[in-house]
């Protein structure tokens, strides 16, 4: 998984924007991620990385921080790669 690509997609859905590093443990809600933006972010990440997050991953915990979201996406990506 590419951290830079992930951050580029994520930044497009946050108020911070720009190239400022995203604190991996900062609450995404505090950075401007609304529930509607989270849905759009999900679609963009799935398209960018060619994966589909399972329904059980659609939790507040998954979308709480950059670290938690990246970790879940990484797990799904690894599972998909192992199945290929």
Legacy VTK file of the C-alpha trace (Angstrom):
# vtk DataFile Version 3.0
C-alpha trace
ASCII
DATASET POLYDATA
POINTS 84 float
0.000 0.000 0.000
1.258 3.429 -0.922
1.167 5.945 1.954
1.501 8.926 -0.369
-1.413 7.854 -2.566
-3.510 7.173 0.519
-2.733 10.601 1.982
-3.473 12.308 -1.330
-6.947 10.743 -1.457
-7.550 11.433 2.235
-6.475 15.093 1.987
-9.116 15.665 -0.661
-11.758 15.002 1.995
-10.281 17.019 4.863
-10.336 20.729 5.629
-6.557 20.768 6.103
-5.762 20.015 2.453
-2.362 21.024 1.128
0.743 19.006 1.754
0.788 19.314 5.539
1.516 15.901 7.079
-1.555 14.274 8.561
-1.140 13.302 12.203
-1.884 9.556 12.093
-3.701 9.700 15.432
-5.651 12.940 14.967
-9.411 12.407 14.888
-10.508 12.700 11.263
-13.705 14.430 12.396
-11.549 17.188 13.891
-9.848 17.535 10.499
-13.195 18.058 8.786
-14.304 14.546 7.802
-18.098 14.473 7.966
-20.228 11.357 7.612
-21.015 12.315 3.995
-17.321 12.900 3.269
-16.518 9.517 4.845
-18.793 7.794 2.319
-17.166 9.655 -0.569
-13.722 8.907 0.868
-14.604 5.233 1.050
-15.561 5.146 -2.635
-12.416 7.039 -3.626
-10.143 4.718 -1.634
-11.832 1.619 -3.036
-11.393 2.959 -6.567
-7.788 4.042 -5.989
-6.637 0.762 -4.463
-8.955 -1.679 -6.212
-10.444 -3.102 -3.030
-13.839 -3.207 -1.365
-14.107 -2.714 2.362
-16.548 -5.204 3.894
-19.695 -3.933 5.581
-18.338 -4.826 9.026
-15.477 -2.371 8.442
-17.902 0.543 8.111
-17.559 1.674 11.713
-16.750 4.896 13.516
-13.599 3.186 14.759
-12.358 2.475 11.223
-12.860 6.114 10.229
-11.654 7.597 13.532
-8.026 8.327 12.563
-5.710 8.112 9.575
-3.913 5.216 11.270
-7.095 3.175 11.827
-8.393 3.763 8.303
-5.051 2.973 6.660
-4.686 -0.157 8.790
-8.118 -1.462 7.776
-7.482 -0.700 4.104
-4.102 -2.419 4.339
-5.723 -5.539 5.848
-8.293 -5.703 3.064
-5.638 -5.105 0.411
-3.391 -7.858 1.856
-6.301 -10.313 1.950
-7.153 -9.534 -1.654
-3.505 -9.932 -2.727
-3.232 -13.275 -0.913
-6.340 -14.541 -2.698
-5.049 -13.568 -6.146
LINES 1 85
84 0 1 2 3 4 5 6 7 8 9 10 11 12 13 14 15 16 17 18 19 20 21 22 23 24 25 26 27 28 29 30 31 32 33 34 35 36 37 38 39 40 41 42 43 44 45 46 47 48 49 50 51 52 53 54 55 56 57 58 59 60 61 62 63 64 65 66 67 68 69 70 71 72 73 74 75 76 77 78 79 80 81 82 83
